């Protein structure tokens, strides 16, 4: 392999490992969010029972329970937003991986000498290019969705 081909292959592996590590971190965070959801649910159930069963409690105590319940709901909503952001990031990572694979495939066809190319190679190259364009468009849509969400939150 010429030096530039080795460099490209090395960089591709490097980016693949970075995507893999990022995907693992996201998976761990999603699992943490799931555990936190369950804990919040249990706390919410306890607070609701207290509110329903303790009608004779002082108004100040009931107000405190209601505030705690509202805090739990707010926390759960924040976690749901984070979870949906992470899911979008997972989709984006998958599309990045597809794009990388299609890039490599396309380069292999483009690097082939013209005299050695078959009509099947030309067709496969065209198909790989079309798939690459589709993947780039999907990534663009995801990025636009994330940007619209951020603007709405602001």
C-alpha positions as CSV (number, residue, x, y, z in Angstrom):
1,X,0.0,0.0,0.0
2,X,1.2,3.5,-0.7
3,X,1.6,5.7,2.3
4,X,-1.6,7.7,1.7
5,X,-3.7,4.5,1.5
6,X,-2.3,3.3,4.9
7,X,-3.0,6.7,6.4
8,X,-6.6,6.6,5.2
9,X,-7.1,3.1,6.5
10,X,-5.5,4.1,9.8
11,X,-7.7,7.2,10.1
12,X,-10.8,5.2,9.2
13,X,-10.0,2.6,12.0
14,X,-9.4,5.5,14.4
15,X,-12.7,7.1,13.6
16,X,-14.4,3.8,13.9
17,X,-13.0,3.2,17.4
18,X,-14.1,6.7,18.4
19,X,-17.6,6.0,17.2
20,X,-17.6,2.7,19.0
21,X,-16.4,4.3,22.3
22,X,-19.0,7.0,22.0
23,X,-21.7,4.4,21.3
24,X,-20.7,2.5,24.4
25,X,-20.8,5.7,26.5
26,X,-24.2,6.5,25.2
27,X,-25.5,2.9,25.9
28,X,-24.2,3.2,29.5
29,X,-25.9,6.6,29.9
30,X,-29.2,5.2,28.5
31,X,-29.0,2.4,31.0
32,X,-28.4,4.9,33.8
33,X,-31.4,7.0,32.6
34,X,-33.6,3.8,32.7
35,X,-32.6,3.1,36.3
36,X,-33.2,6.7,37.3
37,X,-36.6,6.6,35.6
38,X,-37.5,3.6,37.8
39,X,-36.3,5.3,40.9
40,X,-38.3,8.5,40.1
41,X,-41.3,6.4,39.4
42,X,-41.1,4.8,42.8
43,X,-40.6,8.1,44.5
44,X,-43.6,9.5,42.7
45,X,-45.8,6.6,43.7
46,X,-44.9,7.1,47.3
47,X,-45.6,10.9,47.2
48,X,-49.0,10.3,45.4
49,X,-49.9,7.8,48.1
50,X,-49.0,10.2,50.8
51,X,-51.0,12.9,49.2
52,X,-54.1,10.7,48.8
53,X,-53.9,9.0,52.2
54,X,-52.9,11.9,54.4
55,X,-55.8,14.3,54.0
56,X,-55.5,15.4,57.7
57,X,-51.9,16.4,57.2
58,X,-51.1,20.1,57.5
59,X,-51.4,22.2,54.4
60,X,-47.7,23.0,54.6
61,X,-46.8,19.3,54.5
62,X,-49.1,18.7,51.5
63,X,-47.6,21.7,49.7
64,X,-44.1,20.3,50.3
65,X,-45.2,16.9,48.9
66,X,-46.7,18.6,45.8
67,X,-43.5,20.5,45.2
68,X,-41.5,17.3,45.5
69,X,-43.8,15.6,43.1
70,X,-43.5,18.5,40.6
71,X,-39.7,18.4,41.0
72,X,-39.8,14.7,40.1
73,X,-41.9,15.3,37.1
74,X,-39.5,18.1,35.9
75,X,-36.5,15.8,36.5
76,X,-38.2,13.0,34.5
77,X,-39.0,15.4,31.7
78,X,-35.3,16.5,31.6
79,X,-34.2,12.8,31.5
80,X,-36.7,12.1,28.6
81,X,-35.2,15.0,26.6
82,X,-31.7,13.7,27.3
83,X,-32.8,10.2,26.3
84,X,-34.3,11.4,23.0
85,X,-31.1,13.4,22.3
86,X,-29.0,10.3,22.9
87,X,-31.2,8.3,20.6
88,X,-30.7,10.9,17.9
89,X,-26.9,10.7,18.5
90,X,-27.1,6.9,18.2
91,X,-28.8,7.2,14.8
92,X,-26.2,9.8,13.8
93,X,-23.4,7.4,14.7
94,X,-25.0,4.6,12.7
95,X,-25.2,6.9,9.7
96,X,-21.6,8.0,10.2
97,X,-20.6,4.3,10.2
98,X,-22.6,3.7,7.0
99,X,-21.1,6.8,5.4
100,X,-17.6,5.6,6.3
101,X,-18.2,2.2,4.8
102,X,-19.6,3.7,1.6
103,X,-16.7,6.1,1.3
104,X,-14.3,3.2,1.5
105,X,-16.3,1.2,-1.0
106,X,-16.5,4.2,-3.4
107,X,-12.8,4.9,-3.1
108,X,-12.0,1.3,-4.0
109,X,-14.0,1.6,-7.2
110,X,-12.5,5.0,-8.0
111,X,-9.0,3.9,-7.4
112,X,-9.4,1.0,-9.8
113,X,-7.7,1.6,-13.1
114,X,-10.0,2.5,-16.0
115,X,-8.8,-0.4,-18.1
116,X,-9.6,-2.9,-15.4
117,X,-13.1,-1.6,-14.7
118,X,-16.1,-3.7,-15.8
119,X,-19.6,-2.5,-16.4
120,X,-20.6,-4.1,-13.1
121,X,-17.9,-2.0,-11.3
122,X,-19.3,1.1,-12.9
123,X,-22.8,0.2,-11.8
124,X,-21.7,-0.7,-8.3
125,X,-19.9,2.6,-8.0
126,X,-23.0,4.5,-9.1
127,X,-25.1,2.6,-6.6
128,X,-22.6,3.2,-3.8
129,X,-22.6,6.9,-4.7
130,X,-26.4,7.0,-4.5
131,X,-26.4,5.3,-1.2
132,X,-23.8,7.7,0.1
133,X,-26.0,10.6,-0.9
134,X,-29.0,9.1,0.8
135,X,-27.0,8.6,4.0
136,X,-25.7,12.2,3.9
137,X,-29.2,13.5,3.4
138,X,-30.4,11.4,6.4
139,X,-27.6,12.8,8.6
140,X,-28.6,16.3,7.4
141,X,-32.2,15.7,8.5
142,X,-31.1,14.5,11.9
143,X,-28.9,17.6,12.4
144,X,-31.8,19.8,11.4
145,X,-34.1,18.1,13.8
146,X,-31.6,18.6,16.6
147,X,-31.2,22.2,15.8
148,X,-34.9,22.8,15.7
149,X,-35.3,21.2,19.1
150,X,-32.6,23.4,20.5
151,X,-34.2,26.5,19.1
152,X,-37.6,25.5,20.5
153,X,-36.0,24.9,24.0
154,X,-34.5,28.4,23.9
